[in-house]
Amino acid sequence: MTEKVLMKGNEAIAEAAIRAGCRHYFGYPITPQTELAAYMAKRMPKIGGTFLQAESEIAAINMVYGVSSTGKRVMTSSSSPGVSLKQEGISYIAGADLPALIVNVQRGGPGLGGIQPSQSDYFQATKGGGHGDYHLIVLAPASVQEMADLTAKCFELADKYRMPSMLLADGTMGQMMEPVLLPEESDVTVEKPWALTGTKMEREHNIVNSLYLKPEELEQKNFERYERYKLVEENEVMFEEYMMDDAEVCVMAFGIAARVSKNAVVEARKQGIKAGLLRPITLWPFPKAAVAAAAEHCKAFVSVELSMGQMIEDIKLASECKRPVLLCNRAGGMIPSPEQVLDSIKKAAGGNE
């Protein structure tokens, strides 16, 4: 049986994680995601789980590393500067081929910036963030319902491919309240023969490690890991298309920017402009094939971002620069208005006739 409740985005993530079988949370408070940690602090002790406010973000991510190595579902959450501090630990988790969930409810930057919503951690999330060759699976929700649904999906994909996943939300998504349909709690059992569970003298010792002193061995590990990443790119791309069948202008946006953009697309259609929306749900893997297909019939793209323009680079790469890509953006915690997006759609439509 399911129930529909009014929840903040941050709270929806926390409850969805619990229902997905997460019983271990380690974090450190920072706005605008503090409600997530507060929710976990309240709920985890009641269900036999572990909530621990670590002494720092660095400590929190290394606690995630430890619990993940035992095969348990585990997560941490933070906001932009806090996630920066976690990057070394995230790289270690990726290097040890461990599944874990990192939630980033973004705020403005760089530096301490401000506590208003942003999408300026796109590069950090999709291009690695920490040192070495690795990827995270990165999912970007555009509603409170998706905050819950994609949290469960992050755990599923992390376990499936033995790699860390990230839920990349903006501060608006974290603070917004909407009705959410929550799933029944599931008893998740995933076979993890690699986990450190104690041998009971019945198997060989498992070793979880990211240190390889022989360069040939480290090279081979990287090659093997990227074969897995290739499977993720082939099988796990998620996106939404809206009015794209006959679109001549393709608007691309994620998170709160996508919701604003959808309104602008509707208004553009009313004014006789054939606009459509392509919303990436997986930021990595990026929906390259969908962008390439759009480039065949659209005459221009508009990238709507709460940043100085980061996703725009992936749009240009995926479209092989066949069409112009305009940037419609606000930064520092500001959100583009539907009117601003509409104006960019008009420029894209008129500039290429």
Salt bridges, closest charged atoms under 4 A:
GLU3 OE1 - ARG19 NH2 3.56
GLU15 OE2 - ARG19 NE 2.77
GLU15 OE1 - ARG43 NE 3.18
GLU35 OE2 - LYS8 NZ 3.01
ASP97 OD1 - ARG225 NE 2.74
ASP97 OD1 - ARG228 NH2 2.80
GLU146 OE2 - ARG279 NH2 2.81
GLU156 OE2 - LYS153 NZ 3.44
ASP159 OD2 - ARG73 NE 2.81
ASP159 OD1 - LYS192 NZ 2.85
GLU178 OE2 - ARG259 NH2 2.56
GLU185 OE2 - ARG23 NH2 2.18
GLU233 OE2 - LYS288 NZ 3.49
GLU236 OE2 - LYS160 NZ 2.88
GLU240 OE2 - LYS262 NZ 2.93
GLU240 OE1 - ARG279 NE 2.76
ASP246 OD1 - ARG269 NH2 2.78
GLU296 OE2 - LYS322 NZ 3.04
ASP314 OD1 - LYS127 NZ 2.69
ASP343 OD2 - LYS347 NZ 3.51
